[in-house]
Amino acid sequence: MSTLEDKILGEKLQYYCSSSSEDEGNDSVDSDKESDNDKYQGTITESLEPSFSEWDGTSSNTGPKGVIKDWQRYKQLEAEKREEQEKERLQLIKKLSLSCRSSLDEEKEKILQTDPDLAELLTDEFLLEYQRHRMKEMIAQAEKLRFGRVINLETARHFFEAIDNENKSVTVVVHVYENNVPGCEAMNGCLISVAEDYPFVKFCKILGSVAGLSRHFQRQGVPALLVYKAGQIIGNFIHVTDYLGVDFYSSDVEAFLIEHGMLTDKNCVPAIISRNEDTLSDSE
């Protein structure tokens, strides 16, 4: 028969557990909780423990040892940075020194690599020797074209030879004069001084009667200055006293010829040519 307890519990009797069984159940539940707690604590412990295999060389220790170590590392990085900057600076200096070479230096280096014989010919010693040799040749050639005086032409044949047989680069100035004609004697004297100042211009003089000129020209045309170059007349100045008067000086004659383009103004001559002329004068 069912008891009062059975009445109270009714149909849920199958769910009823005794105190003993309940304690056993509680024990099993507690054991399950304990195992779960152990797993959780193990997970936390594992997450808190440092992984030595993943250490990057820095220390989170803020104690004296950690500070010293950080300071040493800082100084090491600073030294490495300075060394790297010094390397870059040296490379930049080297690059700039190479880029400062002139095009002539680069061409010399190229010639030295491709043609050593030609490079040897282009050395400073060779060039200086070549310049000295060439200068001697030019001085010797110029010496043949040096006059510095007034040449007296005694015959008509001498007149033609003085013009036609002369170097094409030489300017020939011929004074046609007559004795006892005003201005002729003064012109001969002035040409002596001008010829000394222009030694590479050929100055000549000839009597009109010797040259075969007419009596009218001998009286009305002189003093006359005829200027030739390469066998061709480039200046024909008749009765120069109409321009200079009867009484004139060598500077007046020089200025007259320069004004008409027959002589080159000394002020326009390069200094190197003037020095060469002085050298020729000293050699004499």
BELWOJO-V914070 format. One record per pair of residues at least 6 apart in sequence whose C-alpha atoms are under 7 Angstrom apart, sorted by the first residue. I is the first residue (numbers start at 1). J is the second residue. Records with the same first field share a line. If there is no record, write none. Layout:
I = J, J
This chain:
59 = 66
108 = 119
111 = 119
112 = 119
145 = 200
146 = 199, 200
147 = 199, 200, 201, 202
148 = 195, 196, 198, 199, 200
149 = 192, 195, 196, 203
150 = 191, 192, 195, 203, 204, 205
151 = 203, 204, 205
152 = 204, 205, 206
153 = 159, 204, 205, 206
154 = 206
155 = 210, 211
156 = 210, 211
163 = 172, 228, 231
164 = 231
167 = 230
168 = 229, 230
169 = 230
170 = 201, 202, 229
171 = 201, 202, 228, 229
172 = 201, 202, 203, 227, 228, 229
173 = 202, 203, 204, 225, 226, 227, 228
174 = 203, 204, 205, 225, 226, 227
175 = 204, 205, 206, 223, 224, 225, 226
176 = 205, 206, 207, 208, 222, 223, 224, 225
177 = 184, 206, 207, 208, 222, 223, 224
178 = 184, 207, 208, 218, 222
182 = 246
183 = 223, 241, 246, 247
184 = 223
190 = 249, 250
191 = 250
193 = 250
194 = 250, 254
195 = 203
208 = 218
220 = 239
221 = 238, 239
222 = 238, 239
223 = 238, 239, 240
224 = 237, 238, 239, 240
225 = 236, 237, 238
226 = 235, 236, 237
227 = 233, 234, 235, 236
228 = 234, 235
257 = 263
258 = 264, 265
